[in-house]
Amino acid sequence: MSPESLYERLEPLLPRVRKPVQYVGGERNATVTPWEDAEVHWALCYPDAYEVGLPNQGLMILYEVLNERADALAERTYAVWPDLAALMREHGVPQFTVDAHRPVAAFDVLGVSFATELGYTNLLEVLDLAGVPLHAADRTIEHPLVLAGGHAAFNPEPIADFVDIVALGDGEEVVGEITDVVKAAKAEGLGRQETLERLAGVPGVYVPGLYEVTYGDDGAIAAVRPTSDAAPERVHKRTTSDLDDWPYPKQPLVPMAETVHERMSVEIFRGCTRGCRFCQAGMITRPVRERSKRGVSEMVEQGLEASGYSEVGLLSLSSADHSEIGDIAKGLADRYEGTGTGLSLPSTRVDAFNVDLAEELTRSGRRSGLTFAPEGGSERLRRVINKMVSEEELIRTVSTAYEHGWRQVKLYFMCGLPTETDEDVLQIATMAHEVVRAGRKAAGRGDVRATVSIGAFVPKPHTPFQWAAQTSPEVVDSRLRQLREAINSDRSLGRNVGLRYHDGQPSLIEGLLSRGDRRVGSVIEAVWRDGGHFDGWSEYFSYERWETAAARELPRQGVDLAWFTTRERDGDEILPWDHLDSGLDRGWLWDDWQDALDSREQDDCRWTPCFDCGVCPQMGTEIQMGPTAGAMVDGGRMLPLTPVENRTSTPVHNPALAP
């Protein structure tokens, strides 16, 4: 039986909330399928506000992939703002989808995509509003299966009590296989436990309830063991190999309300081999898989026609690194010159930006913002993090941008990186001043600006820095105060340099959630019960709330907030995510951590011989490059230019992985 639409009950509440249009649905390219036409029903949730969630490429892709199936339907739901949440509780209106306003509790699967760990409290808010038990152990066959995915689900242990299944890695293929299992389970009348055991057999699917975690007297994990024969010892991530086979989204959603990105976007490649040691996204999405020039062109043409947007964003972790980026940019600029359609590279490396690319990006007459990310203020620190960008390269690159008409660039750095000193951070001010001087000279005018944006560093799982101690908020905030003073010390330049930064307290909580284990779940629940949600928004985040909950919950379990955050781990410690395989060899990660401490950088393996990180052989994948990448590629597989001895990994003892 089809669940009734909740819109008649919701509509009277909308005049009483801000931005009511975000809840009404009806967006261009949205899909509403009759309930009876599908055998498996998905509610796809982005656990943040509509304005952040609607442009999310991952959710948009899965929405289309599932709705193309004849036996499935997918609808979207987003976290509702506190004003509407209060009214929904008062009037008994449950969490709804924006497509057909059906109750989320009626769906077979609730898939939640986490871009950041600070969305975990919103998961509990969504479940509670939906009337779904918070704890997976309390759910029955009548409740949806709660699935977590996205980059922040590569260590799902802090939310293990709240989710039924986790999808590791790329989602295009695995959501279809999950649909097949759920469809068969419903047809056979299987119970919830039997369904979960079948799902545990799908490659890339982790069922936390089928594993037992034990702890030692020192507070560290002693072992992680499956409690069912259906659960594998290790769960390996899924990798979508040929992006041209998955040209999604074909019909981009066009929002009804203002969103953080107002453009049509195409992912031009996935993965990164630059090896920035702080970057979880670059590590867990290996290997590089490029979309072909033709594939990009076709997606842009179809997407613009379907959406009506006037700007195209070419997305990846470092878009100018695509081996055919020059040809792609020129081809698109030629096609859309004079049409008013702009072209942007939202993510651009300093050492990949050049004059030709700058000219192609500005031919439309539109200049979107340029962001460059040196990340560390000093050359020594950039060696530590393996972000080898010299000050000379930065000056040369921004001078090119100013010469070609840009008047403002954004420079992104981090504070609190491993081995960082006060002086490393103060050198950011020196670099910013030099950028403005060079910009004035290149542009021939004095109104050029540079905005310095600072984020506090959070060590992430599946990176070489997963063992690092996080810098305390007090130290981060002290260094940021010193930086602000240094930037303003030169009155002739300081007014041309803007400074934006986030203080250290939210980052410490992100660190707790990023590297926590199942014991952190009680903290998340306590924070939510105390009114915590939308923790990624400064106006709702409360450090005191988190600190109080951690001080109450964690000591009962033999640990504290500092144990999860500002403590350095050793190589033998079992990490909460060690049984979840991102493809990276643990010994290689440890070696790279030691190289970081010795300030030794590592080359990009796209252009050098393999460094044995483990991804390609373990995942059965390989680097995929365009045909014009030159003598360094053969059929998409990298070839060494000269015989160089490959680096080998030193095994790191880990009892969790011992036979």
Disulfide bonds with the S-S distance in Angstrom:
none
